[in-house]
Amino acid sequence: MLEGAESAKIHGEWIPVKARVEVMHGLSGHGDYVDIQHWLERSRLAKGTAIKLVHGDPQALDAMRDHFRQTTQHRVEVAAYRSILTL
């Protein structure tokens, strides 16, 4: 998709790409809550920005949500299973 693909195969079906895809340098897909908190502190996200946690063990996601609620001014939630997130 970064190279401009017009569709992506998902579960055997070709789906049109309608997203604008960007690389976020400096943020690991496997960062722990401290790494992500530091990234959030340096980001330009407005206070109150909604953040959905979408990947990880349910107990770890709940702990990360609680931590970010206490240490940031963002609206942090754990995305519900099979929920649709509109960006």
PyMOL commands that set and color helices and strands:
alter all, ss='L'
color gray80, all
select helices_A, chain A and resi 33-42+58-71
alter helices_A, ss='H'
color red, helices_A
select strands_A, chain A and resi 7-10+13-16+50-53+75-78
alter strands_A, ss='S'
color yellow, strands_A
deselect
rebuild
show_as cartoon
